[in-house]
Amino acid sequence: MSHLTATLLTSILAAVLGSLQIGYHTGNVNAPAKIIEEFFNHTWRARHNQSMPDHSLTLLWSLSVSIKDFGALLGSLGVKHLADSYGRRNSILIVNCLSVAGACLMSASKASKSFEVLILGRLVFGLFCGLVMSLNPLYIQEVSPTNLRGAFATLNQVSFASGILMGMVAGLETVLGTEHYWAMMLSLSIIPALTQYLVLPFCPESPRYLLINRGEESKAEAALLRLRGSSDKVFAELEEMKEEAARTQSGVTIHQFFKKRRYKQPIIIVLIINLGSQLSGFNAIINYSTRMFQAKFDQAKYLTLGVGAVNVMFTLVAFFLMEKAGRRRLLLTGFISIAVCNLLMTIVDSVLHLVPELRSLQVLLVFCLISAYELGPGPISWFIAAELFDQPGRPIAMAFTSMLNWGGKFVLALLFPPLLKLCSEYIYLLFMAVALAAFSFTWIRLPETKGRTFDDIAEEFRGADGIPLHNSIGFNTFT
């Protein structure tokens, strides 16, 4: 691969340690849910001499799971300030302390006999999630060469999915998901957090940030030289950045961001793709897969591990396909496949009581839905905003992405259990409708960004209300 240097690879792998931690705390509460619920009940009994009512316990557990996503929603608000004030790399290091604090609180909840400490820990960790899932793609895209930008941004999702699988394994009763060890299990994310503190300070800051935001050309050149390894590659890239800097305003306020004509189309595209990804059913399956399988299989926890493994496998497939197939084609394939899986899940669930043998098909459909999500909508929804916006608009766009993603997760984590009771198997038809709407909009509106410089993409939106659907460089086509 051209442009691939040890410094570039180290910088990206050090950055994605953040999303590994987030994945870990997404996956580790699934299997030991009953044990942690029992801890809640035991704590309540010790205080009030009576068991907690079932509905209160369910509500408290839903809050514990979803509070992380609510914290992430709040954390998203700080992305622009941090990224523009302290730089992309330094911001990742600053917010890492939230992860350490959150993990310490979560693991201390057992010793302090307080479920409130666990919920507070997940809230603090949530703040970290909201910040780092925007800062990571921002940093990765700005240090990566154009021909590897999408693939490397996908590594953030690969790391996230790997973290989910690690969390699922750690949460098993045969590993750490036991009455004695669950608190220790919640503290293990400190290991990648400390590793990040040891490695990332030695990685270069984003050259685009140094040149366009800070005007420090010599520092930008030095950073670029470390990342690219040869001066001839550096010169051309530096010139492209200078051209962009010449056309760029010093900064954009949130009000200007939503008012500018050239940002309107990208904002709508980011809105639809992110909500389409979050509300098409994937998160409900990740959060509640053990309970979904439990009613039908004795080894539900191990099937859930299969969910985690498929998740990782298809993020890796997306990593290898991203620069070949392009963002547009992978998104379209993902959304239409998710819609079909949701339709088939409705049908299978409806006739399951008549034909119990179909339960294996249901598991297969869950795996198919997850693979379709990770093939396109999953990874692309997190980084597409960084490609569609220019330098001043990019941090706000990434904060907006983070709010949509975590907001969608939070709403789904909170509403899925009551909706499932209300609609039973027909809930998948709601997910199907969302996926079809996202597919239609992507087909009509999304430009292909593969292999194009940031400035080249931004040029298409400057002074234009609409996007040219077809032009000489195949901007909005499959080619």
C-alpha positions in Angstrom: 0.0 0.0 0.0 1.4 3.4 -0.9 1.8 6.1 1.8 1.7 3.4 4.6 4.4 4.2 7.2 5.0 2.9 10.7 4.2 6.3 12.2 0.9 6.5 10.3 -0.1 3.0 11.3 0.9 3.6 15.0 -1.0 6.9 15.1 -4.2 5.2 13.8 -3.9 2.1 16.0 -3.2 4.3 19.1 -6.3 6.4 18.3 -8.7 3.5 17.8 -7.9 2.2 21.3 -10.6 4.6 22.4 -13.3 2.9 20.4 -12.1 -0.5 21.7 -12.9 0.7 25.2 -16.4 1.9 24.0 -17.1 -1.5 22.4 -16.0 -3.3 25.5 -18.5 -1.5 27.7 -21.2 -2.0 25.0 -20.8 -5.8 25.0 -20.0 -6.6 28.6 -23.4 -5.8 30.2 -25.4 -8.2 27.9 -24.6 -11.6 29.4 -24.2 -10.8 33.1 -27.4 -8.6 33.2 -29.1 -11.0 35.7 -26.2 -11.0 38.1 -25.9 -7.2 38.1 -29.7 -6.9 38.5 -29.4 -9.1 41.5 -26.8 -6.8 42.9 -29.3 -3.9 42.4 -31.9 -5.9 44.3 -29.6 -7.0 47.1 -28.5 -3.4 47.6 -32.1 -2.2 47.7 -33.0 -5.0 50.2 -30.1 -4.1 52.5 -31.4 -0.5 52.6 -35.2 -1.0 52.7 -35.6 -4.5 54.1 -37.7 -5.5 51.0 -37.1 -6.5 47.4 -37.3 -4.0 44.6 -40.6 -4.3 42.6 -40.0 -6.0 39.2 -41.1 -3.0 37.2 -38.7 -0.8 39.1 -35.9 -3.2 38.6 -36.6 -3.4 34.8 -36.7 0.4 34.7 -33.5 0.8 36.6 -31.7 -1.7 34.4 -32.9 0.0 31.2 -31.6 3.3 32.7 -28.2 1.7 33.5 -27.9 0.4 29.9 -29.1 3.6 28.2 -27.4 6.2 30.5 -24.1 5.6 28.6 -25.8 6.7 25.4 -27.3 9.7 27.1 -23.9 10.7 28.5 -22.5 10.3 24.9 -25.2 12.6 23.6 -24.0 15.3 26.2 -20.4 14.6 25.4 -20.9 15.3 21.7 -21.5 18.9 22.6 -17.8 19.4 23.5 -16.3 18.0 20.3 -15.9 21.4 18.4 -14.4 23.3 21.4 -11.9 20.5 22.2 -10.9 19.7 18.6 -10.4 23.4 17.6 -8.8 24.5 20.9 -6.4 21.7 21.7 -6.0 19.8 18.4 -7.2 16.4 17.3 -4.6 14.2 19.0 -4.4 16.2 22.2 -8.2 16.2 22.6 -8.2 12.3 22.4 -5.7 12.2 25.2 -7.6 14.8 27.3 -11.0 12.9 27.1 -9.3 9.6 27.8 -9.3 10.5 31.5 -13.1 10.3 31.4 -12.8 6.6 30.4 -10.4 5.9 33.3 -12.7 7.7 35.8 -15.9 6.0 34.5 -14.3 2.5 34.6 -13.0 3.2 38.2 -16.5 4.3 39.3 -18.2 1.2 37.7 -15.9 -1.2 39.3 -16.1 0.6 42.7 -19.9 0.2 42.8 -19.8 -3.3 44.3 -17.3 -2.4 47.1 -19.3 0.7 47.9 -22.6 -1.3 47.8 -24.2 1.4 45.6 -25.9 0.9 42.2 -25.9 4.7 41.9 -22.1 4.6 41.6 -22.4 2.1 38.7 -25.0 4.3 36.9 -22.8 7.4 37.5 -19.8 5.5 36.1 -21.7 4.6 33.0 -22.7 8.3 32.6 -19.1 9.5 32.9 -18.0 6.8 30.5 -20.8 7.9 28.2 -19.3 11.5 28.0 -16.1 9.9 26.8 -18.0 7.9 24.2 -19.6 10.9 22.7 -16.3 12.8 22.4 -14.0 10.1 21.2 -16.3 8.6 18.5 -16.1 11.9 16.8 -12.5 12.9 17.6 -11.2 9.5 16.4 -12.5 9.7 12.8 -11.6 13.4 12.7 -8.0 12.6 13.6 -7.7 9.5 11.4 -9.1 11.2 8.3 -6.9 14.2 8.7 -3.6 12.2 9.0 -4.5 9.6 6.4 -3.6 9.9 2.7 -6.6 10.3 0.3 -6.3 6.7 -1.1 -6.5 5.1 2.3 -8.8 7.6 4.2 -12.0 5.5 4.1 -10.3 2.2 4.9 -8.5 3.7 7.9 -11.6 5.4 9.2 -13.3 2.0 9.1 -10.6 0.7 11.5 -12.4 2.8 14.2 -15.5 0.5 13.7 -13.3 -2.6 13.5 -11.9 -1.7 16.9 -15.4 -0.9 18.3 -16.7 -4.3 17.1 -13.6 -6.1 18.5 -14.3 -4.4 21.8 -17.9 -5.6 21.8 -16.7 -9.2 21.2 -14.1 -8.8 24.0 -16.8 -7.5 26.3 -19.2 -10.3 25.4 -16.5 -12.9 26.2 -15.5 -11.2 29.5 -19.2 -11.1 30.5 -19.7 -14.9 30.2 -20.2 -16.8 33.5 -17.3 -19.0 32.6 -15.0 -16.0 32.4 -15.7 -12.9 34.6 -19.5 -12.5 34.4 -19.9 -14.0 37.9 -21.1 -12.7 41.3 -17.4 -12.4 42.5 -15.7 -11.0 39.4 -18.2 -8.7 37.6 -16.8 -5.5 39.2 -13.3 -6.5 38.1 -14.7 -7.1 34.6 -16.0 -3.5 34.4 -12.5 -2.1 35.2 -10.6 -3.9 32.4 -11.1 -1.0 29.9 -8.4 0.8 31.9 -5.7 -1.3 30.2 -6.3 0.1 26.6 -6.8 3.6 28.1 -3.4 3.5 29.8 -1.8 2.0 26.6 -3.2 5.0 24.7 -1.5 7.4 27.2 1.8 5.6 26.6 1.7 5.6 22.7 -0.4 8.5 21.4 1.8 11.4 22.8 4.5 10.2 20.5 2.3 10.4 17.4 2.1 13.6 15.3 -0.8 16.1 15.4 -3.1 16.4 12.4 -1.1 18.4 9.8 -4.4 19.9 8.4 -5.2 21.2 11.9 -1.7 22.7 12.3 -1.7 24.4 8.9 -5.4 25.4 8.3 -6.5 26.1 11.9 -3.2 27.3 13.5 -1.3 28.6 10.5 1.8 26.7 11.6 3.3 25.6 8.3 6.6 24.4 9.5 5.0 22.2 12.2 2.5 20.9 9.6 5.3 20.0 7.2 7.2 18.2 10.0 4.1 16.2 11.0 3.4 15.3 7.4 7.0 14.2 6.8 6.7 11.8 9.8 3.4 10.5 8.5 4.3 10.1 4.9 8.0 9.2 5.1 9.1 10.9 1.8 9.4 14.6 1.0 8.0 14.4 -2.5 4.7 13.1 -1.3 4.7 15.8 1.4 5.1 18.7 -1.0 2.0 17.9 -3.2 -0.2 17.3 -0.1 1.0 20.5 1.6 0.2 22.5 -1.6 -3.3 21.0 -1.6 -3.8 22.0 2.1 -2.5 25.6 1.4 -5.1 25.9 -1.5 -7.8 24.8 0.9 -6.6 27.2 3.6 -6.7 30.1 1.1 -10.4 29.4 0.5 -11.3 28.7 4.1 -12.7 31.0 6.7 -10.9 31.0 10.0 -13.9 29.4 11.8 -17.6 28.7 11.7 -20.0 29.1 14.6 -22.8 26.6 15.2 -25.3 29.2 14.0 -23.4 29.8 10.7 -23.0 26.0 10.3 -26.7 25.5 10.1 -27.3 28.7 8.0 -24.7 28.3 5.3 -26.1 27.3 1.9 -23.2 25.0 1.0 -23.7 23.0 4.3 -27.4 22.4 3.8 -27.1 19.3 1.6 -24.3 17.6 3.6 -26.3 18.2 6.8 -29.4 16.5 5.4 -27.2 13.6 4.1 -25.5 13.1 7.5 -28.9 13.3 9.3 -30.6 10.6 7.1 -27.6 8.2 7.0 -27.0 8.4 10.7 -30.6 8.0 11.8 -31.1 5.3 9.2 -28.1 3.4 10.6 -29.2 3.8 14.3 -32.9 3.2 13.9 -32.8 0.2 11.6 -32.6 -2.4 14.3 -28.9 -3.2 14.8 -28.6 -1.6 18.3 -31.7 -3.4 19.6 -30.1 -6.7 18.6 -26.7 -5.8 20.1 -28.2 -4.7 23.5 -30.9 -7.3 23.8 -29.6 -10.3 21.8 -29.1 -12.6 24.9 -32.8 -12.0 25.9 -34.0 -12.5 22.4 -32.3 -15.8 22.1 -33.0 -16.9 25.7 -36.7 -17.6 25.1 -35.7 -20.1 22.4 -32.2 -21.5 23.1 -30.5 -23.0 26.1 -27.1 -21.6 25.1 -28.3 -18.1 24.3 -25.1 -16.5 25.7 -22.9 -18.4 23.1 -25.2 -17.4 20.3 -24.7 -13.8 21.4 -20.9 -14.4 21.1 -21.7 -15.4 17.5 -23.3 -12.0 17.0 -20.1 -10.4 18.3 -17.9 -12.5 16.0 -20.0 -11.8 12.9 -19.9 -8.1 13.8 -16.1 -8.1 13.8 -15.8 -10.2 10.7 -17.9 -7.9 8.6 -16.2 -4.7 9.8 -13.0 -6.3 8.5 -14.8 -7.0 5.2 -15.8 -3.3 5.1 -12.2 -2.3 5.8 -11.0 -4.2 2.7 -13.9 -3.1 0.5 -14.1 0.6 1.5 -11.5 1.9 -1.1 -12.6 -0.6 -3.8 -16.4 -0.5 -3.8 -16.7 3.1 -2.4 -19.0 4.5 0.3 -22.1 4.9 -1.8 -22.3 1.3 -3.0 -21.6 -0.2 0.4 -24.3 2.0 2.0 -26.9 1.1 -0.6 -26.1 -2.6 -0.3 -26.2 -2.4 3.5 -29.5 -0.5 3.8 -31.4 -2.7 1.3 -30.1 -5.9 3.0 -31.1 -4.6 6.4 -34.7 -3.9 5.1 -35.0 -7.4 3.7 -33.7 -9.0 6.9 -36.2 -7.0 9.0 -39.1 -8.1 6.7 -38.0 -11.8 6.9 -37.6 -11.5 10.7 -41.2 -10.3 11.0 -42.5 -13.2 8.9 -40.4 -15.8 10.8 -41.4 -14.5 14.2 -45.1 -14.5 13.1 -45.1 -18.2 12.3 -42.5 -19.4 14.9 -45.3 -20.7 17.2 -46.5 -22.9 14.3 -43.1 -24.0 13.0 -40.7 -24.0 16.0 -37.9 -25.4 13.7 -37.7 -21.9 12.1 -35.9 -20.6 15.2 -32.5 -21.5 13.6 -33.5 -19.3 10.6 -34.2 -16.5 13.0 -30.6 -16.7 14.3 -29.3 -16.7 10.8 -31.3 -13.6 10.0 -29.9 -11.8 13.0 -26.4 -12.6 11.8 -27.3 -11.4 8.3 -28.7 -8.1 9.6 -25.6 -7.5 11.6 -23.3 -8.3 8.6 -25.3 -5.9 6.4 -25.0 -3.1 9.0 -21.3 -3.5 9.4 -20.7 -3.7 5.7 -21.7 -0.1 5.1 -24.1 1.9 7.4 -22.2 1.0 10.6 -18.7 2.3 9.8 -19.6 4.9 7.1 -22.2 6.7 9.3 -19.4 7.6 11.7 -17.0 9.1 9.2 -19.0 10.4 6.2 -19.4 13.8 7.7 -15.7 14.3 7.9 -15.5 13.8 4.1 -18.5 16.0 3.2 -17.5 19.2 5.1 -14.5 21.6 4.8 -12.0 22.2 7.6 -14.0 24.8 9.6 -17.3 22.8 9.4 -15.7 19.4 10.1 -15.6 19.5 13.9 -19.2 20.7 14.2 -20.3 18.1 11.6 -18.6 15.3 13.6 -20.3 16.6 16.8 -23.6 16.5 14.9 -22.8 12.9 13.8 -22.1 11.9 17.3 -25.3 13.4 18.6 -27.4 11.7 16.0 -25.6 8.3 16.6 -25.7 8.3 20.4 -29.2 10.0 20.4 -30.5 7.2 18.1 -28.8 4.5 20.4 -30.3 6.1 23.5 -33.8 6.3 22.1 -33.7 2.7 20.9 -32.2 1.3 24.1 -35.0 3.0 26.1 -37.9 2.4 23.7 -37.1 -1.1 22.3 -38.4 -3.2 25.4 -41.8 -1.4 25.6 -42.2 -1.3 21.8 -41.5 -5.0 21.6 -44.3 -5.6 24.2 -46.6 -3.3 22.2 -45.8 -4.4 18.6 -44.3 -7.8 19.3 -42.8 -9.2 16.0 -44.1 -6.2 13.9 -41.5 -4.0 15.5 -39.1 -5.2 12.7 -41.4 -3.6 10.1 -40.7 -0.2 11.7 -37.0 -0.9 11.3 -37.6 -2.0 7.7 -39.3 1.3 6.9 -36.4 3.3 8.3 -33.8 1.3 6.3 -35.9 1.7 3.1 -36.1 5.5 3.6 -32.3 5.7 4.2 -31.7 3.6 1.1 -33.9 5.8 -1.1 -32.3 9.0 0.1 -28.8 7.6 -0.3 -29.6 6.6 -3.8 -30.8 10.0 -4.8 -28.5 12.3 -2.9 -25.2 10.8 -1.7 -22.1 11.7 -3.7 -19.2 9.2 -4.0 -16.3 10.5 -1.9 -13.8 7.6 -2.6 -10.4 8.8 -3.8 -11.2 12.5 -3.7 -9.5 15.2 -1.7 -11.4 17.1 1.0 -11.2 20.3 -1.1 -12.5 18.5 -4.2 -15.5 17.2 -2.3 -16.2 20.6 -0.6 -16.0 22.3 -4.0 -19.1 20.4 -5.2 -21.1 22.0 -2.4 -19.8 25.6 -2.6 -22.4 28.0 -3.7 -24.7 25.2 -4.8 -28.0 24.2 -3.4 -28.2 20.9 -5.1 -25.7 18.2 -6.0 -25.0 17.4 -9.7 -26.1 13.8 -10.0 -23.9 12.9 -12.9 -20.7 14.5 -14.1 -17.4 13.7 -15.7 -15.8 12.2 -12.6 -18.7 10.0 -11.6 -19.6 12.1 -8.6 -22.9 10.6 -7.8 -22.7 7.3 -9.7 -21.6 3.8 -9.0 -18.5 4.2 -11.1 
